[in-house]
Amino acid sequence: IHSFPSFSIYEFADPSMWVVHVGLTDQPDNGAQSLTVERIVYHANYRPKKLEYDIALMKLTLPLIFNGFVEPICLPNYGENFEAGTLCWISGWGATEADGEFSMVPLLSTKTCNQREVYGGLISSWMLCAGYLEGGVDSCQGDSGGPLACQDSSGWKLVGATSWGIGCAMRNKPGVYTSIPQSLGWIHQQMEVSQISNVSAAIPLGRKTNSLSL
């Protein structure tokens, strides 16, 4: 199973170990913004060898500058439903050895993903699947935390965050993503706590209460 860390979560929760690069569309870095991290907030129920609650937020030391290469992505609305079959985009800097030329994948229903030959009941309400049961296109090692973004009439929505899977682009083993619709309550709770304490949590929110900046 890829994307399961073997390290202590506390070891990698040190903000000084992280730098966030934004506006980077190719490697090597050619003018992207690089920002240090002030605070990391991870879900209290997350454990490195468990599957659920695989989500964390970062607060940057300085605000992002939106400039056409860097723009916020909307969070889903409460109760918003993304139907199985909806085509969404995945992206990241992970491995590319698995076959597949496109980064567009369809959402799969939890019922389909929990079938015995797929993930056999491992998919909970905090997870969602996207990909092709025949394989061929998938997120892979190194893509963890990357966005699963779906477009509707109002714009782009962050629907999932790359979490785990078995192999890459294998038959009956689609990618598994942390469900952002399911995580909304937790995300907004961190925002409310930060507003009260004057310490804002998270991948900077661009002063919009319903968007995350990527």
Solvent accessible surface area in square Angstrom, and as a share of the most:
residue,aa,sasa,rsa
1,I,102,0.52
2,H,9,0.04
3,S,33,0.21
4,F,70,0.29
5,P,30,0.19
6,S,111,0.72
7,F,77,0.32
8,S,57,0.37
9,I,25,0.13
10,Y,159,0.60
11,E,94,0.42
12,F,69,0.29
13,A,24,0.19
14,D,62,0.32
15,P,36,0.23
16,S,97,0.63
17,M,103,0.46
18,W,92,0.32
19,V,76,0.44
20,V,35,0.20
21,H,95,0.42
22,V,10,0.06
23,G,24,0.23
24,L,37,0.19
25,T,106,0.61
26,D,87,0.45
27,Q,103,0.46
28,P,119,0.75
29,D,72,0.37
30,N,115,0.59
31,G,79,0.76
32,A,19,0.14
33,Q,38,0.17
34,S,64,0.41
35,L,16,0.08
36,T,76,0.44
37,V,8,0.05
38,E,80,0.36
39,R,82,0.30
40,I,28,0.14
41,V,18,0.10
42,Y,59,0.23
43,H,17,0.08
44,A,78,0.61
45,N,83,0.42
46,Y,23,0.09
47,R,127,0.46
48,P,28,0.18
49,K,168,0.71
50,K,129,0.55
51,L,35,0.17
52,E,57,0.25
53,Y,56,0.21
54,D,46,0.24
55,I,18,0.09
56,A,49,0.38
57,L,3,0.01
58,M,36,0.16
59,K,43,0.18
60,L,9,0.04
61,T,61,0.35
62,L,120,0.60
63,P,94,0.59
64,L,22,0.11
65,I,117,0.59
66,F,73,0.30
67,N,82,0.42
68,G,60,0.57
69,F,153,0.64
70,V,1,0.00
71,E,88,0.39
72,P,35,0.22
73,I,17,0.09
74,C,52,0.31
75,L,0,0.00
76,P,1,0.00
77,N,82,0.42
78,Y,141,0.54
79,G,83,0.80
80,E,45,0.20
81,N,108,0.56
82,F,37,0.15
83,E,111,0.50
84,A,60,0.47
85,G,48,0.46
86,T,43,0.25
87,L,91,0.45
88,C,0,0.00
89,W,107,0.38
90,I,11,0.06
91,S,68,0.44
92,G,46,0.44
93,W,139,0.49
94,G,15,0.14
95,A,40,0.31
96,T,121,0.70
97,E,149,0.67
98,A,36,0.28
99,D,118,0.61
100,G,49,0.47
101,E,158,0.71
102,F,144,0.60
103,S,42,0.27
104,M,64,0.29
105,V,0,0.00
106,P,18,0.11
107,L,9,0.04
108,L,33,0.17
109,S,42,0.27
110,T,66,0.38
111,K,170,0.72
112,T,33,0.19
113,C,0,0.00
114,N,43,0.22
115,Q,72,0.32
116,R,227,0.83
117,E,96,0.43
118,V,5,0.03
119,Y,9,0.03
120,G,48,0.46
121,G,52,0.50
122,L,84,0.42
123,I,7,0.04
124,S,31,0.20
125,S,78,0.51
126,W,34,0.12
127,M,11,0.05
128,L,28,0.14
129,C,1,0.01
130,A,1,0.00
131,G,0,0.00
132,Y,69,0.26
133,L,53,0.26
134,E,117,0.52
135,G,13,0.12
136,G,26,0.25
137,V,26,0.15
138,D,27,0.14
139,S,5,0.03
140,C,9,0.05
141,Q,90,0.40
142,G,60,0.58
143,D,16,0.08
144,S,63,0.40
145,G,58,0.55
146,G,12,0.12
147,P,30,0.19
148,L,0,0.00
149,A,13,0.10
150,C,1,0.01
151,Q,110,0.49
152,D,54,0.28
153,S,126,0.81
154,S,82,0.53
155,G,23,0.22
156,W,100,0.35
157,K,10,0.04
158,L,9,0.04
159,V,1,0.01
160,G,0,0.00
161,A,18,0.14
162,T,6,0.04
163,S,4,0.03
164,W,2,0.01
165,G,1,0.01
166,I,53,0.27
167,G,24,0.23
168,C,22,0.13
169,A,17,0.13
170,M,93,0.42
171,R,170,0.62
172,N,32,0.16
173,K,36,0.15
174,P,3,0.02
175,G,0,0.00
176,V,1,0.00
177,Y,1,0.00
178,T,3,0.02
179,S,9,0.06
180,I,4,0.02
181,P,40,0.25
182,Q,78,0.35
183,S,0,0.00
184,L,2,0.01
185,G,42,0.40
186,W,28,0.10
187,I,0,0.00
188,H,34,0.15
189,Q,100,0.44
190,Q,26,0.12
191,M,8,0.04
192,E,101,0.45
193,V,77,0.44
194,S,4,0.03
195,Q,120,0.53
196,I,154,0.78
197,S,62,0.40
198,N,138,0.71
199,V,56,0.32
200,S,51,0.33
201,A,4,0.03
202,A,0,0.00
203,I,50,0.25
204,P,20,0.13
205,L,26,0.13
206,G,27,0.25
207,R,227,0.83
208,K,110,0.47
209,T,87,0.51
210,N,54,0.28
211,S,3,0.02
212,L,4,0.02
213,S,2,0.01
214,L,76,0.38
